Amino acid sequence: MTMCIAVVGFLGNSRTADGEDLPLFARLKRWMALPSIAVAFVTFFPVATRAQSPRDYLNTPVNAASVFLDYINSNSQTAAESDLPLPNNVAISRLGFVSFLWSFPLANRYAGVAVSAGYASVKVTASAGKINNAGFTDPSFTFHVNIFGAAALHKDQFAEAIPKTFSSFHFTVNAPLGSYDRNSPVNTGANRWAFNPLVNLSITPDKGVQWFDFYAGARFFTNNNEFQGSNQLSQNPLATIAAFYSHNIGKRMFVGFGVSYDNGGETYINNVSQHNAANGFRPGVTFSRARTIWKYRLTLRYELTGTTPRAVPTNSLVQIRLSGPLF
């Protein structure tokens, strides 16, 4: 599931010719007309669609339901990439997500379908003032299927299974059903469809003590024809690759680290390029412990922008996840 916050660029003069302050909305409307509007990106990665982390696709028993509860706190000035524009300012966002996964056998391989939804609040501080908003994010629907190496296992077989090298295909669709106001400078819904195919390869050389995870994916977007009124927001495809290493600590914990690289995703407003294509690295670290709360696994992730084009400021993300069987 992916969530994005859209904010128009804070540019231009905030006073009339007579020296009177313009209302914030009037300033936004005026600034939107500028051809040099600054648009950058911020990523709010939720549950395994965009920004990846070690062991994201740990298999679960088939014919079983799992739940994932995620809390994400993001402090951003601008970011290397994302789904919707954000200007050069500071945005503090808090997001909560819930995801449900049903796993099942498909040609004796592991497969699953998942649905995710969330709620977000965002506070943007810029030279023009402060803007706050809260609302529902766009829900996502994901189909998972194993390519090789992960046989379908039932609950009684799963506990004794030894992790083997496997690869899987994942396809996520984000539907434009989140909170969106075409006249609002801040939105938690994208008002457009997004499609994300992704392939993972997880190598476990010593029965799951060490993991090497590799991810390759891309996001494709339809147009938003109600961007800040009746403007059109369009975006090129955004490609992401990632690599992570993780190691067990005892029988219930693991730590991991790695890096993601993003390229592309340049946006256009009314067919005018915003010159904001992604081309940067995002290192991250992860800690995970199983059965921290009853049957649930606790996972902590921290990510920081490493390199970005045109000296874009950094941003950080902290994610807390509880995951386990639904019943």
Backbone bond lengths (Angstrom), bond angles and torsions (degrees), N, CA, C in turn:
res aa  C-N    CA-C-N  psi(-1)  N-CA   C-N-CA  omega(-1)  CA-C   N-CA-C  phi
1 M - - - 1.453 - - 1.510 109.02 -
2 T 1.306 115.55 139.14 1.451 120.20 -179.31 1.500 110.34 -124.23
3 M 1.333 114.75 139.12 1.453 120.33 177.81 1.507 108.65 -127.65
4 C 1.319 117.30 138.04 1.443 121.56 -179.96 1.509 110.50 -135.00
5 I 1.331 114.85 150.26 1.448 121.36 176.76 1.519 107.72 -111.91
6 A 1.316 118.33 130.03 1.460 121.38 178.96 1.512 109.90 -107.59
7 V 1.330 115.61 131.04 1.456 121.10 176.89 1.514 107.88 -140.77
8 V 1.319 118.32 134.60 1.446 119.99 179.14 1.511 109.86 -75.72
9 G 1.356 116.50 163.03 1.457 120.91 -177.45 1.515 112.29 -70.35
10 F 1.331 116.78 137.17 1.455 122.29 178.13 1.524 108.17 -92.93
11 L 1.335 116.31 90.17 1.449 121.75 -176.22 1.517 109.42 -134.17
12 G 1.350 116.37 162.57 1.450 120.37 169.88 1.498 114.53 93.55
13 N 1.326 116.14 178.85 1.454 123.73 -178.22 1.518 110.11 -81.23
14 S 1.338 118.51 134.11 1.450 122.27 -177.83 1.522 112.18 -98.03
15 R 1.332 117.48 12.14 1.463 120.98 179.76 1.522 110.24 -127.17
16 T 1.337 115.61 155.61 1.448 120.87 175.40 1.521 108.75 -79.33
17 A 1.355 115.45 177.28 1.458 119.38 179.13 1.523 111.57 -64.27
18 D 1.334 116.94 -24.49 1.462 121.10 179.25 1.515 112.54 -87.66
19 G 1.309 117.42 2.83 1.452 120.68 178.06 1.507 114.53 87.44
20 E 1.349 118.95 7.93 1.462 121.24 -179.61 1.530 109.21 -85.42
21 D 1.352 114.96 145.43 1.460 119.64 176.97 1.525 109.97 -70.04
22 L 1.327 115.46 134.66 1.451 120.18 173.76 1.515 109.93 -84.73
23 P 1.327 118.53 145.30 1.459 120.12 172.17 1.523 109.68 -58.72
24 L 1.325 116.26 152.28 1.461 120.48 -177.09 1.516 111.60 -56.46
25 F 1.348 117.36 -43.60 1.459 119.11 -177.08 1.528 110.50 -63.90
26 A 1.358 116.64 -38.62 1.455 119.73 178.77 1.524 110.68 -64.55
27 R 1.327 116.54 -38.57 1.453 120.02 177.25 1.522 111.13 -62.19
28 L 1.357 115.35 -41.83 1.456 119.51 -179.94 1.522 110.38 -62.78
29 K 1.334 116.65 -43.30 1.455 119.72 -179.71 1.534 110.64 -64.12
30 R 1.320 115.99 -39.21 1.464 119.89 179.38 1.519 110.27 -65.73
31 W 1.339 116.67 -45.01 1.458 120.58 -175.84 1.520 112.49 -68.12
32 M 1.352 116.07 -30.08 1.456 118.60 179.44 1.525 111.35 -62.58
33 A 1.345 117.25 -25.27 1.455 120.49 -177.25 1.524 112.18 -77.76
34 L 1.318 118.07 -13.79 1.454 120.47 -177.35 1.527 110.88 -71.06
35 P 1.322 118.73 131.63 1.458 119.99 -179.57 1.512 112.68 -69.09
36 S 1.341 116.94 -21.49 1.465 119.83 -176.51 1.520 112.33 -97.29
37 I 1.334 116.91 25.16 1.467 120.48 -178.87 1.528 110.80 -53.35
38 A 1.311 116.19 131.71 1.466 121.21 -179.01 1.519 109.45 -86.66
39 V 1.311 116.67 123.07 1.462 121.49 178.42 1.519 108.05 -128.57
40 A 1.312 117.17 127.21 1.463 121.96 174.22 1.512 107.75 -127.94
41 F 1.335 116.02 -172.06 1.449 118.60 -174.01 1.514 112.23 -129.79
42 V 1.343 114.75 150.42 1.461 119.98 173.28 1.516 108.87 -135.29
43 T 1.322 117.27 134.91 1.454 122.01 -178.37 1.507 110.65 -102.18
44 F 1.322 116.12 131.04 1.457 121.70 172.15 1.513 106.32 -118.65
45 F 1.347 116.35 83.18 1.461 118.63 -176.35 1.500 110.44 -76.25
46 P 1.279 112.44 128.35 1.435 118.83 177.29 1.490 110.58 -95.72
47 V 1.324 113.58 -105.98 1.444 118.37 -163.44 1.509 113.14 -104.17
48 A 1.145 136.75 58.26 1.453 130.64 173.54 1.506 114.51 84.74
49 T 1.299 118.54 40.82 1.449 119.47 171.16 1.511 109.38 -118.83
50 R 1.315 117.74 -44.93 1.465 120.43 -173.98 1.511 110.58 -107.13
51 A 1.304 117.19 -93.79 1.454 119.85 -177.62 1.516 108.89 -67.26
52 Q 1.306 116.65 125.06 1.464 120.71 -175.90 1.522 110.53 -97.08
53 S 1.316 115.97 170.07 1.453 123.12 177.19 1.525 107.97 -149.75
54 P 1.333 118.87 170.70 1.462 120.00 -177.46 1.528 112.78 -59.36
55 R 1.303 116.01 139.24 1.469 124.36 173.01 1.522 112.15 57.37
56 D 1.320 116.63 38.28 1.456 119.98 179.31 1.520 112.45 -61.97
57 Y 1.322 116.44 -31.73 1.455 119.16 -173.68 1.528 111.82 -112.68
58 L 1.320 115.21 49.30 1.463 119.47 170.34 1.531 108.88 -61.23
59 N 1.307 116.83 129.61 1.456 119.84 -178.63 1.520 111.58 -70.89
60 T 1.310 115.56 155.37 1.464 122.76 176.01 1.526 108.16 -121.69
61 P 1.331 119.22 163.80 1.464 120.06 175.60 1.526 110.76 -59.73
62 V 1.327 117.40 145.62 1.458 120.56 178.27 1.522 110.32 -79.10
63 N 1.324 114.40 161.66 1.460 122.16 -175.26 1.529 110.73 56.51
64 A 1.336 114.42 43.17 1.465 120.70 -178.49 1.523 108.83 -144.81
65 A 1.339 114.97 154.30 1.468 121.26 179.39 1.527 109.76 -108.88
66 S 1.323 115.71 139.93 1.464 121.87 177.54 1.516 109.00 -127.10
67 V 1.339 115.89 155.77 1.454 121.63 178.92 1.528 109.06 -127.60
68 F 1.334 116.33 145.29 1.462 123.14 178.57 1.525 107.67 -129.57
69 L 1.319 116.01 125.05 1.458 121.89 177.40 1.521 107.98 -114.47
70 D 1.326 116.81 122.12 1.462 121.24 -174.80 1.525 110.89 -124.37
71 Y 1.323 114.43 137.80 1.462 121.69 170.30 1.518 107.41 -124.13
72 I 1.337 116.80 129.73 1.453 121.81 -177.90 1.521 109.39 -127.48
73 N 1.315 115.99 129.82 1.455 121.76 173.55 1.525 107.54 -117.46
74 S 1.319 116.64 123.12 1.456 121.36 -177.08 1.517 109.72 -124.77
75 N 1.327 115.42 131.85 1.459 121.97 176.33 1.522 106.53 -120.04
76 S 1.322 116.34 108.51 1.457 120.43 -170.23 1.516 111.76 -126.81
77 Q 1.321 114.45 143.23 1.462 120.70 167.50 1.525 109.07 -100.07
78 T 1.295 116.19 -51.36 1.457 125.40 164.27 1.515 104.94 -155.23
79 A 1.303 116.74 169.08 1.451 118.69 -178.51 1.505 110.70 -135.18
80 A 1.335 115.10 170.93 1.465 120.29 -175.79 1.518 111.83 -73.33
81 E 1.317 118.31 -29.74 1.447 120.22 -173.77 1.502 111.58 -167.86
82 S 1.315 115.98 162.76 1.451 120.74 174.52 1.497 111.39 176.31
83 D 1.326 116.38 -155.21 1.453 120.99 -175.98 1.526 113.28 -106.44
84 L 1.308 118.14 -27.25 1.453 121.01 -177.36 1.515 110.54 -138.34
85 P 1.354 117.69 154.71 1.444 120.03 -172.50 1.513 114.78 -72.64
86 L 1.299 114.47 149.46 1.464 122.68 173.97 1.519 107.55 -142.26
87 P 1.308 119.41 136.39 1.461 120.68 -177.04 1.513 113.01 -80.56
88 N 1.331 115.96 178.51 1.455 121.47 178.01 1.518 109.70 -77.25
89 N 1.299 116.82 87.02 1.452 122.78 179.30 1.521 107.56 -157.00
90 V 1.309 117.26 -168.14 1.454 121.25 -178.96 1.527 109.37 -108.80
91 A 1.312 116.92 129.90 1.460 121.96 177.45 1.521 108.81 -127.56
92 I 1.325 116.11 125.28 1.463 121.90 175.36 1.520 107.04 -109.59
93 S 1.316 116.34 119.72 1.462 120.87 -174.76 1.519 110.57 -124.67
94 R 1.321 114.73 142.27 1.460 121.72 175.33 1.522 107.62 -127.29
95 L 1.329 115.33 126.12 1.454 120.63 -173.55 1.516 110.72 -130.84
96 G 1.325 116.13 139.45 1.451 122.04 174.25 1.516 109.92 -124.19
97 F 1.332 117.04 134.01 1.457 121.50 -176.98 1.523 110.23 -132.25
98 V 1.308 115.76 150.15 1.460 121.69 170.52 1.526 107.77 -131.00
99 S 1.332 116.00 135.92 1.467 121.90 -178.81 1.517 109.53 -132.55
100 F 1.325 114.94 141.64 1.454 121.39 177.70 1.526 108.50 -121.99
101 L 1.329 115.14 131.68 1.469 121.94 -178.65 1.517 109.72 -121.83
102 W 1.324 116.22 129.65 1.469 121.56 171.67 1.522 107.08 -113.10
103 S 1.327 116.63 120.16 1.463 121.27 -179.20 1.523 109.85 -103.36
104 F 1.342 115.66 148.33 1.463 120.22 -175.81 1.529 108.76 -155.97
105 P 1.330 118.23 160.29 1.461 120.35 177.44 1.522 110.77 -81.34
106 L 1.344 116.42 141.65 1.458 122.50 175.87 1.517 106.64 -137.27
107 A 1.324 116.78 109.44 1.469 122.41 -174.73 1.528 110.10 54.57
108 N 1.327 115.35 41.02 1.463 124.05 179.88 1.523 112.57 63.58
109 R 1.318 117.28 20.79 1.458 122.84 174.57 1.521 109.04 -115.01
110 Y 1.325 113.93 159.42 1.457 119.22 177.53 1.526 110.35 -70.85
111 A 1.340 116.73 137.29 1.461 122.10 175.71 1.524 108.12 -149.72
112 G 1.325 115.86 167.45 1.460 118.80 -179.63 1.516 111.88 -169.86
113 V 1.316 115.53 160.90 1.466 122.36 173.00 1.527 107.16 -128.47
114 A 1.332 116.43 143.77 1.463 121.10 -176.90 1.521 109.40 -137.54
115 V 1.317 115.55 148.51 1.458 122.25 173.48 1.519 107.91 -129.57
116 S 1.330 117.05 138.60 1.461 121.51 -176.21 1.525 109.50 -134.62
117 A 1.327 115.25 147.69 1.460 121.17 176.65 1.521 108.13 -150.03
118 G 1.333 115.96 158.03 1.457 117.95 -176.77 1.512 113.06 -157.63
119 Y 1.325 114.13 174.14 1.465 122.87 178.56 1.521 107.12 -135.05
120 A 1.320 116.64 140.61 1.458 120.32 -174.58 1.518 111.19 -137.79
121 S 1.323 115.19 150.68 1.467 122.10 169.45 1.516 107.88 -126.79
122 V 1.322 116.50 143.36 1.458 120.73 -177.55 1.522 109.59 -138.76
123 K 1.315 115.34 142.32 1.463 122.89 177.40 1.519 107.26 -128.04
124 V 1.324 116.45 117.98 1.456 121.92 -178.47 1.520 109.08 -111.33
125 T 1.319 115.86 129.16 1.460 122.18 178.03 1.522 109.02 -118.29
126 A 1.331 116.81 124.51 1.451 122.12 179.72 1.516 109.02 -144.62
127 S 1.332 115.85 179.45 1.458 119.60 -177.81 1.520 111.99 -63.17
128 A 1.335 117.03 -24.34 1.463 120.50 -179.23 1.523 112.52 -81.53
129 G 1.333 117.84 -12.20 1.457 120.99 -179.09 1.512 111.21 134.44
130 K 1.332 115.88 -159.91 1.454 121.98 -178.80 1.521 110.25 -117.48
131 I 1.320 114.72 142.95 1.460 121.17 177.22 1.521 108.24 -131.37
132 N 1.334 116.95 132.08 1.452 122.40 177.80 1.523 109.14 -122.41
133 N 1.316 115.80 146.31 1.453 119.99 175.03 1.524 108.71 -158.60
134 A 1.320 115.35 159.27 1.463 121.48 177.50 1.521 108.03 -149.13
135 G 1.308 116.11 150.36 1.455 119.22 179.39 1.511 111.73 174.99
136 F 1.325 115.33 -179.20 1.457 121.69 -179.55 1.528 110.52 -80.50
137 T 1.313 116.16 144.52 1.460 121.77 176.58 1.525 109.54 -87.54
138 D 1.314 116.21 166.96 1.461 120.26 176.07 1.530 109.76 -68.97
139 P 1.316 118.12 128.05 1.473 119.65 177.92 1.523 110.53 -70.02
140 S 1.327 115.89 157.22 1.456 120.52 178.00 1.523 110.60 -128.31
141 F 1.316 114.72 153.81 1.460 122.80 179.50 1.524 107.18 -131.47
142 T 1.330 116.75 127.09 1.465 121.15 -173.29 1.522 110.72 -127.77
143 F 1.330 115.19 137.88 1.461 122.51 173.69 1.522 108.10 -112.72
144 H 1.327 117.32 127.96 1.460 123.47 179.51 1.533 108.74 -115.22
145 V 1.331 117.16 139.00 1.460 120.21 173.97 1.527 108.90 -149.31
146 N 1.322 115.33 137.36 1.460 120.89 179.17 1.519 110.70 -77.33
147 I 1.333 116.46 137.85 1.467 121.93 176.39 1.527 109.95 -90.16
148 F 1.334 116.68 -47.93 1.466 120.48 173.94 1.528 108.60 -157.16
149 G 1.322 115.37 155.82 1.450 121.75 168.20 1.507 118.22 88.57
150 A 1.336 119.87 -6.15 1.475 120.22 -178.77 1.525 109.12 -127.62
151 A 1.315 115.97 87.73 1.461 120.83 179.53 1.515 110.60 -67.10
152 A 1.319 115.43 152.97 1.464 120.39 177.43 1.527 109.76 -71.05
153 L 1.326 116.63 122.34 1.463 122.07 -177.82 1.525 110.06 -121.57
154 H 1.330 115.85 136.25 1.462 120.94 176.24 1.534 109.19 -86.22
155 K 1.320 116.34 172.44 1.466 121.00 -174.10 1.517 112.27 -56.99
156 D 1.328 118.01 -41.12 1.460 120.16 -177.58 1.528 112.46 -70.76
157 Q 1.341 118.22 -19.99 1.454 121.76 178.02 1.526 112.44 -94.28
158 F 1.317 115.61 -23.84 1.452 120.70 -169.23 1.527 112.41 -67.17
159 A 1.331 117.23 -39.13 1.463 120.77 -175.13 1.526 112.42 -62.90
160 E 1.337 117.61 -29.45 1.463 121.46 -176.91 1.525 112.57 -97.30
161 A 1.322 117.59 -0.51 1.462 120.29 -175.29 1.522 111.04 -73.40
162 I 1.329 115.72 141.89 1.463 122.56 176.38 1.525 108.47 -101.51
163 P 1.333 118.05 124.08 1.472 120.16 -178.89 1.526 111.87 -57.00
164 K 1.323 115.26 131.83 1.459 121.57 177.42 1.532 109.17 -121.72
165 T 1.304 114.85 161.11 1.459 119.57 177.22 1.525 109.79 -59.25
166 F 1.338 116.24 132.97 1.460 119.74 -178.71 1.527 110.07 -149.38
167 S 1.326 114.25 163.13 1.459 121.69 176.05 1.516 108.36 -136.06
168 S 1.340 115.94 144.73 1.458 120.83 -178.24 1.516 110.40 -139.77
169 F 1.337 114.80 157.68 1.459 122.31 175.59 1.528 108.65 -113.68
170 H 1.324 115.84 139.43 1.463 121.55 -176.91 1.524 108.68 -134.86
171 F 1.320 116.26 134.74 1.466 120.27 179.50 1.522 108.68 -131.56
172 T 1.337 115.31 120.64 1.464 121.58 -176.87 1.514 110.46 -116.78
173 V 1.316 115.21 138.18 1.462 122.62 175.42 1.523 108.14 -120.47
174 N 1.337 116.60 125.82 1.455 121.90 173.14 1.524 108.58 -100.79
175 A 1.326 116.56 122.66 1.463 121.71 -178.10 1.528 110.55 -95.75
176 P 1.331 119.00 141.22 1.469 121.96 -177.81 1.525 112.33 -77.96
177 L 1.328 116.39 66.37 1.463 121.96 -177.28 1.525 112.20 -116.40
178 G 1.326 117.92 3.34 1.457 121.16 -179.93 1.522 112.20 -78.92
179 S 1.311 115.88 177.89 1.460 121.75 -178.80 1.530 110.16 -68.29
180 Y 1.328 115.75 125.71 1.459 118.96 -178.48 1.529 109.82 -151.05
181 D 1.325 115.38 131.04 1.458 123.55 175.84 1.518 107.59 -126.96
182 R 1.317 117.24 115.04 1.463 121.11 -175.16 1.525 112.59 -61.36
183 N 1.325 118.28 -19.82 1.463 121.61 -179.66 1.522 112.88 -100.37
184 S 1.331 117.06 2.67 1.467 120.30 -179.16 1.527 110.10 -94.31
185 P 1.336 118.20 137.87 1.460 120.48 177.37 1.518 113.45 -73.66
186 V 1.326 118.39 -15.02 1.463 122.42 -179.93 1.522 108.53 -129.65
187 N 1.316 116.84 130.17 1.462 121.54 178.19 1.520 110.44 -137.89
188 T 1.323 116.13 148.82 1.464 120.89 175.95 1.516 111.86 -101.37
189 G 1.324 118.40 -8.57 1.449 123.21 172.54 1.514 110.13 -105.65
190 A 1.326 117.62 154.36 1.463 121.53 -174.47 1.522 113.39 -93.68
191 N 1.337 117.57 -20.63 1.467 121.80 -178.83 1.526 111.78 58.35
192 R 1.312 116.65 37.30 1.456 122.29 175.42 1.523 108.31 -165.05
193 W 1.307 115.94 161.04 1.452 121.42 177.42 1.524 109.73 -85.98
194 A 1.344 115.20 149.48 1.461 120.99 173.99 1.530 108.21 -136.56
195 F 1.325 116.04 142.90 1.467 122.04 -177.11 1.525 108.73 -129.50
196 N 1.322 116.08 130.38 1.463 120.61 -172.40 1.531 111.28 -132.72
197 P 1.344 118.95 94.79 1.469 120.56 169.25 1.523 109.67 -82.10
198 L 1.324 116.85 142.81 1.463 121.03 -178.19 1.523 109.48 -151.18
199 V 1.324 116.30 142.25 1.462 122.53 175.40 1.517 108.71 -121.66
200 N 1.320 117.07 136.21 1.463 121.03 174.87 1.526 110.30 -119.45
201 L 1.321 115.08 147.21 1.464 122.51 171.69 1.516 106.63 -126.47
202 S 1.335 116.68 118.83 1.462 122.16 -179.66 1.526 108.65 -115.44
203 I 1.339 115.93 117.74 1.468 122.22 -177.21 1.515 108.68 -105.90
204 T 1.327 116.53 125.50 1.473 122.10 -178.48 1.532 108.15 -122.60
205 P 1.339 119.07 88.54 1.462 122.07 -171.60 1.526 114.87 -72.17
206 D 1.346 117.73 -22.83 1.466 118.43 -176.21 1.531 111.07 -132.38
207 K 1.335 114.83 58.93 1.466 123.41 174.25 1.532 112.48 60.50
208 G 1.299 116.45 32.52 1.454 119.98 173.59 1.502 116.35 91.71
209 V 1.331 118.34 4.31 1.468 119.90 175.88 1.528 109.80 -72.02
210 Q 1.323 116.64 -41.99 1.449 122.21 175.30 1.530 108.90 -114.69
211 W 1.331 115.33 145.02 1.458 120.99 176.46 1.529 108.93 -130.15
212 F 1.332 114.95 138.54 1.454 122.00 169.86 1.528 106.39 -118.67
213 D 1.326 116.59 113.32 1.464 121.48 -177.20 1.515 110.47 -109.53
214 F 1.342 115.63 133.08 1.463 121.91 177.73 1.525 108.13 -127.98
215 Y 1.330 116.19 136.21 1.461 121.87 -178.09 1.524 109.53 -130.42
216 A 1.323 116.19 142.06 1.464 121.72 174.06 1.520 107.75 -142.08
217 G 1.328 116.14 125.21 1.456 119.36 -177.41 1.512 111.74 -155.67
218 A 1.309 115.59 176.17 1.462 121.90 178.26 1.518 108.83 -150.87
219 R 1.344 114.99 154.93 1.458 120.19 175.22 1.520 109.44 -120.78
220 F 1.348 114.13 136.71 1.451 121.78 178.88 1.524 108.61 -121.21
221 F 1.325 116.55 143.14 1.458 121.12 -170.87 1.524 111.28 -129.66
222 T 1.329 115.64 143.35 1.451 119.94 166.49 1.527 108.15 -85.94
223 N 1.334 117.43 174.22 1.459 121.14 -178.64 1.528 111.39 -82.52
224 N 1.308 115.13 150.26 1.461 122.47 168.79 1.521 106.96 -104.23
225 N 1.334 117.00 107.20 1.455 121.87 -176.17 1.523 113.27 -92.71
226 E 1.325 115.86 10.77 1.461 120.58 176.88 1.517 109.74 -129.39
227 F 1.321 115.93 42.15 1.456 121.06 -179.36 1.522 109.71 -84.45
228 Q 1.342 116.20 115.20 1.460 121.81 -178.38 1.527 110.71 49.55
229 G 1.319 115.04 58.98 1.450 121.39 -178.35 1.509 110.09 101.88
230 S 1.326 116.06 -120.03 1.458 120.91 -179.07 1.518 112.42 -112.86
231 N 1.333 117.75 20.46 1.457 121.04 176.90 1.526 110.28 -76.07
232 Q 1.325 115.08 157.63 1.462 120.26 178.76 1.518 110.06 -108.02
233 L 1.332 115.44 125.91 1.456 121.87 173.55 1.522 108.04 -106.11
234 S 1.321 116.84 122.96 1.460 121.73 176.09 1.520 108.71 -126.53
235 Q 1.329 116.37 161.69 1.459 119.75 -175.64 1.515 111.11 -150.09
236 N 1.330 115.35 138.60 1.457 120.98 173.83 1.521 110.39 -71.40
237 P 1.323 117.89 159.89 1.475 120.05 175.78 1.525 111.23 -59.32
238 L 1.322 115.18 149.06 1.465 122.71 -179.19 1.525 108.74 -119.04
239 A 1.326 117.14 121.05 1.465 122.51 -178.94 1.522 110.30 -100.82
240 T 1.326 116.20 142.30 1.458 121.96 178.90 1.523 109.70 -138.01
241 I 1.334 115.88 133.50 1.457 121.43 170.89 1.528 107.69 -125.78
242 A 1.318 117.56 151.72 1.458 120.87 -177.49 1.518 109.84 -150.71
243 A 1.332 115.60 152.85 1.464 122.23 176.95 1.524 108.52 -142.35
244 F 1.340 116.40 136.09 1.462 121.24 -177.69 1.527 110.45 -140.14
245 Y 1.315 114.28 149.75 1.463 121.98 172.21 1.525 107.59 -121.68
246 S 1.340 116.70 137.21 1.465 120.63 176.67 1.522 109.69 -140.59
247 H 1.340 115.73 154.54 1.466 121.67 -176.02 1.521 108.63 -140.65
248 N 1.334 114.89 138.73 1.464 120.12 178.10 1.523 111.84 -69.15
249 I 1.323 115.73 146.22 1.467 123.34 169.10 1.524 105.89 -121.26
250 G 1.307 116.70 102.27 1.458 119.49 -172.92 1.520 110.37 71.60
251 K 1.330 116.94 -152.61 1.464 121.63 -175.66 1.526 113.24 -98.18
252 R 1.320 117.68 -13.87 1.460 119.16 -172.54 1.521 114.42 -119.86
253 M 1.317 118.86 -9.13 1.456 120.53 -174.03 1.524 111.25 -122.35
254 F 1.327 114.92 156.44 1.453 120.42 168.17 1.525 109.21 -150.11
255 V 1.314 115.31 154.93 1.463 122.38 173.95 1.529 107.56 -124.80
256 G 1.312 115.86 148.46 1.447 119.18 -179.10 1.511 111.95 -149.91
257 F 1.309 115.34 161.35 1.459 121.00 177.02 1.523 108.16 -151.51
258 G 1.317 115.42 158.55 1.453 119.57 -179.90 1.509 111.10 176.73
259 V 1.328 115.66 -164.22 1.457 119.73 -174.65 1.527 109.63 -149.47
260 S 1.328 115.16 147.01 1.458 122.13 173.98 1.526 109.18 -115.20
261 Y 1.320 115.75 149.70 1.454 120.83 177.54 1.523 108.62 -128.14
262 D 1.347 116.22 131.23 1.455 122.07 -177.63 1.529 109.83 -117.57
263 N 1.328 115.65 142.28 1.457 119.57 179.46 1.528 109.32 -146.97
264 G 1.333 116.08 135.65 1.459 121.23 178.21 1.513 112.23 97.37
265 G 1.328 116.46 -154.04 1.459 121.70 176.66 1.513 114.77 77.84
266 E 1.334 118.41 21.54 1.465 119.70 -179.73 1.525 110.47 -63.81
267 T 1.330 116.34 139.94 1.458 120.81 -178.11 1.526 111.28 -103.96
268 Y 1.344 114.00 159.28 1.459 122.12 179.01 1.528 108.38 -135.78
269 I 1.322 116.48 134.83 1.454 121.97 173.46 1.518 107.20 -111.97
270 N 1.344 115.15 115.68 1.471 120.96 -175.06 1.534 110.62 53.22
271 N 1.346 114.66 43.03 1.464 123.98 177.52 1.525 113.81 68.65
272 V 1.318 117.63 12.14 1.461 121.49 176.64 1.528 108.48 -99.87
273 S 1.329 116.76 120.29 1.462 120.77 -177.19 1.524 111.25 -63.39
274 Q 1.340 116.08 140.78 1.456 121.52 177.19 1.524 111.94 -97.64
275 H 1.345 117.10 0.86 1.472 122.63 174.68 1.532 111.34 53.25
276 N 1.323 116.84 47.60 1.466 120.89 -174.84 1.527 111.65 -129.79
277 A 1.328 117.32 32.26 1.465 119.71 179.08 1.522 110.53 -60.43
278 A 1.308 115.86 141.28 1.458 121.22 179.08 1.522 110.43 -74.99
279 N 1.324 115.03 145.31 1.469 120.66 175.84 1.526 106.27 -166.49
280 G 1.338 116.99 68.55 1.455 119.37 -174.10 1.515 113.32 -154.23
281 F 1.334 114.93 165.48 1.465 123.13 -179.11 1.526 109.95 -105.66
282 R 1.336 114.96 148.36 1.458 121.22 177.45 1.535 109.13 -132.26
283 P 1.335 118.93 95.61 1.468 120.04 176.16 1.518 110.99 -73.65
284 G 1.328 116.22 154.40 1.454 120.94 179.14 1.511 111.94 -154.79
285 V 1.342 115.72 158.17 1.465 122.27 176.34 1.528 108.28 -128.03
286 T 1.332 115.69 150.84 1.466 121.63 -176.34 1.516 109.95 -138.99
287 F 1.331 115.20 140.39 1.467 122.08 171.90 1.515 107.84 -128.71
288 S 1.339 117.05 136.18 1.460 120.50 -177.99 1.524 110.30 -141.45
289 R 1.337 115.05 138.73 1.458 120.29 178.48 1.524 109.34 -135.97
290 A 1.320 116.65 127.88 1.456 122.04 -179.07 1.522 110.89 -81.77
291 R 1.319 115.51 151.25 1.461 124.03 176.30 1.525 112.60 55.72
292 T 1.312 115.88 36.19 1.462 120.10 176.48 1.529 109.94 -68.39
293 I 1.315 116.64 -43.33 1.457 123.06 177.46 1.516 107.31 -123.19
294 W 1.303 116.90 102.57 1.468 123.32 -178.32 1.515 109.28 54.78
295 K 1.323 120.08 -114.44 1.459 122.80 -178.88 1.524 112.70 -94.16
296 Y 1.309 117.47 3.86 1.461 119.85 -168.33 1.529 113.02 -95.89
297 R 1.321 113.38 144.98 1.469 121.80 176.54 1.522 109.18 -94.08
298 L 1.333 116.37 133.74 1.456 122.66 175.70 1.525 108.98 -101.83
299 T 1.333 116.10 127.88 1.460 121.24 179.18 1.526 108.94 -127.34
300 L 1.332 115.79 130.84 1.465 122.43 177.50 1.517 108.09 -116.20
301 R 1.335 116.62 134.81 1.461 120.68 -179.89 1.519 109.79 -134.98
302 Y 1.327 115.65 137.21 1.462 121.42 175.80 1.522 108.09 -127.38
303 E 1.323 115.56 132.72 1.451 120.42 -178.40 1.518 109.47 -134.41
304 L 1.335 116.20 141.78 1.459 121.61 -178.89 1.518 108.32 -138.38
305 T 1.334 116.52 134.98 1.456 119.56 176.26 1.513 109.90 -61.74
306 G 1.332 116.91 128.26 1.458 120.70 -178.67 1.513 112.37 -94.31
307 T 1.333 116.98 -60.96 1.462 121.04 178.63 1.516 108.21 -130.48
308 T 1.303 116.82 141.83 1.462 122.33 178.82 1.521 109.22 -141.03
309 P 1.322 118.41 156.89 1.459 120.23 180.00 1.520 111.35 -73.10
310 R 1.331 114.98 152.31 1.458 122.24 174.19 1.528 112.30 56.68
311 A 1.332 117.53 34.94 1.467 122.84 175.98 1.522 112.41 52.90
312 V 1.318 116.26 42.75 1.460 120.29 177.68 1.525 109.09 -66.55
313 P 1.337 119.90 138.54 1.466 121.38 179.84 1.527 112.60 -61.24
314 T 1.302 115.49 160.00 1.459 120.37 -177.65 1.520 111.38 -83.52
315 N 1.329 115.35 168.26 1.455 122.47 174.97 1.515 108.23 -149.18
316 S 1.306 116.78 157.85 1.463 120.87 -177.74 1.521 110.16 -129.75
317 L 1.323 114.83 157.87 1.456 121.61 -178.70 1.516 108.98 -143.05
318 V 1.331 116.68 133.67 1.457 123.50 174.68 1.530 108.10 -121.07
319 Q 1.327 116.18 128.11 1.466 120.64 -178.66 1.529 109.34 -124.43
320 I 1.321 115.95 135.20 1.468 123.36 174.24 1.524 107.24 -119.63
321 R 1.334 116.43 128.41 1.476 119.95 -178.86 1.523 110.57 -131.01
322 L 1.323 114.82 136.53 1.461 122.90 166.98 1.518 107.91 -113.49
323 S 1.329 117.38 127.22 1.451 120.49 -178.09 1.517 110.45 -139.00
324 G 1.309 115.79 147.10 1.449 119.83 179.26 1.516 111.57 171.81
325 P 1.339 117.33 -174.05 1.470 120.57 -179.05 1.526 111.22 -66.81
326 L 1.334 114.91 142.59 1.457 119.85 179.50 1.526 110.48 -71.67
327 F 1.323 116.06 -35.27 1.480 120.33 177.51 1.525 108.53 -154.93
